[in-house]
Amino acid sequence: MVVLRAFLLVMFAALMLPTGAHAEVKALLVGSNYEAAENEALRLANPLADVRLVESALRSTAASEISTLEEPDAEEWQAGLDAWLNSLSGDDIGLFYFAGHGFQIEGHNFLMSSDGKSLIPLESLVTQISMRARGAVIVIDACRNNPYFDAEPDDRIEIVEVSGSTRSLSYVTLSDISYSSGGLAQLGNLRGLSAVAFFSTEPGNVAEDGPTPGKGSPFAIEFAKQIDRRQSLDEVFRKTAIAVTERTDNRQSPWRQGDLAFNVFISGMRALPIP
């Protein structure tokens, strides 16, 4: 009886402690190899493989909904994004994963649609997820090579409106992109404890697409390995960063920004140790 009473007291104390988030995890995964883009310099080898690696890993987790957009043009981006955003509730964790081209222009980050003709503002996207979900988890593998180093300066790329957002730019020219800094910039709207972003490399650096076409980028391979393990999201980020840094001989070091006010266990918590 003494042992049973002690065990019940321990279990009661554990229940009274703050726990990780057990809300539904709803994921949107977007990837583009830019196979239909007129500019052949846009084409990449691994983003679709990246998305499929992460999707497969998430299928073995507690994620309740997983939506995938492969090679979306601007209209497909908007439709898929709107449907996913509308599915989020105030108790959900919204997990957004993108693999493809990304650019920073005048300190703002943009993700490119599959046709190479439109850009999606990342900051506005983060705001929309944060407004609808309890927590926003943003994972970006988009700091690859700049394909517009020799672009015609006056050609324009449209900025896709993200519902409810405000824009300082309606378009950018290819020369804006060709002269943009390498890699992405820090997000300017990660305030409070409602969103965390995980980038495949640090601000201003370029991430690797991977040596073998169709096998995934170094970042996606390691992130997929960690996301379906019974550990906190913080551990997923830390272990992914260590593995990618080692895999790329320190050329690429994943980096996080922002935080959440609670722990997230997408694949569940570890089992309690047995005495």
Residue pairs with C-beta under 8 A, 6 or more apart in sequence:
14 272
18 262
19 263
19 269
20 232
20 262
20 263
20 264
20 265
20 269
21 93
21 134
21 135
21 260
21 262
21 263
21 264
21 265
22 265
23 91
23 92
23 93
23 134
23 135
24 64
24 65
24 89
24 91
24 92
24 93
25 61
25 62
25 63
25 64
25 92
25 93
25 95
25 264
25 266
26 63
26 64
26 65
26 66
26 67
26 84
26 87
26 88
26 92
26 93
26 94
26 95
26 133
27 58
27 63
27 65
27 66
27 67
27 94
27 95
27 96
27 97
28 67
28 68
28 69
28 80
28 81
28 84
28 94
28 95
28 96
28 97
29 51
29 54
29 55
29 58
29 66
29 67
29 68
29 69
29 97
29 98
30 51
30 68
30 69
30 72
30 77
30 80
30 96
30 97
30 98
30 99
30 100
30 111
31 47
31 48
31 50
31 51
31 52
31 68
31 69
31 70
31 71
31 98
31 99
31 100
32 44
32 47
32 48
32 70
32 71
32 72
32 99
32 100
32 101
32 112
32 113
32 114
33 43
33 44
33 45
33 46
33 47
33 48
33 71
33 100
33 114
34 42
34 43
34 44
34 71
34 100
34 101
34 112
34 114
34 115
34 116
35 43
35 71
35 114
36 71
36 73
36 114
36 115
37 43
37 114
37 115
37 116
38 116
39 116
39 147
39 148
41 147
41 148
42 101
42 112
42 116
42 147
44 100
44 101
44 144
44 209
45 209
45 210
45 212
45 213
45 214
46 99
46 209
46 210
46 213
46 214
46 215
46 216
46 217
46 220
47 99
47 100
47 141
47 209
47 217
48 70
48 71
48 99
49 214
49 215
49 216
49 220
50 99
50 141
50 216
50 217
50 219
50 220
51 68
51 70
51 97
51 99
51 220
53 216
53 220
53 221
53 224
54 97
54 139
54 220
54 223
54 224
54 227
55 66
55 68
56 224
57 224
57 225
57 227
57 228
58 66
58 95
58 227
58 228
58 266
59 66
60 228
60 267
61 227
61 228
61 266
61 267
61 268
62 265
62 266
62 267
62 268
63 95
63 266
65 87
67 80
67 83
67 84
69 76
69 77
69 80
71 114
72 80
72 113
72 114
73 113
73 114
73 115
73 117
73 118
74 113
74 115
74 117
74 118
74 158
74 160
76 113
76 114
77 113
77 118
77 120
77 160
78 160
78 161
81 120
81 125
81 162
82 163
84 94
85 94
85 128
85 129
85 132
85 163
88 94
88 129
88 132
88 133
89 132
89 133
90 132
90 133
90 134
91 134
92 132
92 133
92 134
93 133
93 134
93 135
93 136
93 137
93 264
93 266
94 129
94 132
94 133
94 135
94 136
94 137
95 137
95 139
95 266
96 125
96 129
96 136
96 137
96 138
96 139
97 139
97 140
97 141
98 111
98 139
98 140
98 141
98 142
99 141
99 142
99 217
99 220
100 111
100 112
100 114
100 142
100 144
101 111
101 112
101 142
101 144
101 147
102 109
102 110
102 111
102 112
102 122
102 140
102 142
102 143
102 144
102 184
103 109
103 110
103 112
103 119
103 146
103 177
103 180
103 184
104 110
104 180
104 181
104 183
104 184
104 185
105 169
105 172
105 176
105 177
105 180
106 169
106 176
107 185
107 188
108 121
108 122
108 123
108 168
108 169
108 185
109 121
109 122
109 123
109 184
109 185
109 187
110 119
110 120
110 121
110 122
110 159
110 172
111 119
111 120
111 122
111 125
111 140
111 142
112 118
112 119
112 120
112 157
113 119
113 120
113 160
116 157
117 157
117 158
118 157
118 158
118 159
118 160
119 157
119 158
119 159
119 160
119 172
120 159
120 160
120 162
121 159
121 160
121 162
121 165
121 167
122 138
122 140
122 184
122 187
123 187
123 188
123 189
124 162
124 165
124 166
124 167
125 138
125 162
126 136
126 138
126 187
126 189
126 190
126 195
126 197
127 165
127 189
128 162
128 163
128 164
128 165
129 136
129 138
129 195
130 136
130 194
130 195
131 164
134 194
135 194
135 195
135 196
135 260
135 262
135 264
136 194
136 195
136 196
137 195
137 196
137 198
137 233
137 260
137 264
138 195
138 196
138 197
138 198
139 197
139 198
139 223
140 184
140 197
140 198
140 199
140 200
141 199
141 200
141 207
141 217
141 219
141 220
141 223
142 184
142 200
142 207
143 182
143 183
143 184
143 199
143 200
143 201
143 205
143 206
143 207
144 206
144 207
144 208
144 209
145 206
145 209
146 177
146 178
146 180
146 182
148 174
148 177
148 178
149 178
150 178
151 174
151 175
151 177
151 178
152 174
153 173
153 174
153 175
153 178
154 173
154 174
154 175
155 173
155 174
156 171
156 172
156 173
156 174
157 171
157 172
157 173
157 174
157 177
158 170
158 171
159 167
159 169
159 170
159 171
159 172
161 167
181 204
182 204
182 205
182 206
183 201
183 202
183 203
183 204
183 205
183 206
183 207
184 199
184 203
184 204
185 203
185 204
186 203
186 257
187 197
187 257
187 258
190 196
190 197
190 257
190 258
193 259
193 260
193 261
194 260
194 261
195 258
195 260
196 233
196 256
196 257
196 258
196 259
196 260
197 256
197 257
197 258
198 237
198 240
198 254
198 255
198 256
199 254
199 255
199 256
199 257
200 207
200 217
200 219
200 244
200 252
200 254
201 207
201 219
201 252
201 253
201 254
201 255
202 253
202 254
202 255
203 255
205 252
205 253
206 252
207 217
207 218
207 219
207 252
208 217
208 218
208 248
208 251
208 252
209 217
210 216
210 217
210 218
210 220
210 221
215 221
216 224
218 244
218 247
218 248
218 252
219 240
219 244
219 252
219 254
221 247
222 239
222 240
222 243
222 244
222 247
223 236
223 240
225 240
225 243
226 235
226 236
226 239
226 240
226 243
227 236
227 266
227 267
228 266
228 267
229 236
229 267
230 265
230 267
230 268
230 269
230 270
230 271
231 239
231 265
231 267
231 270
232 263
232 264
232 265
232 269
233 260
233 263
233 264
233 265
233 266
234 263
236 266
237 254
237 256
240 254
241 253
241 254
241 255
241 256
244 252
244 253
244 254
245 252
245 253
245 254
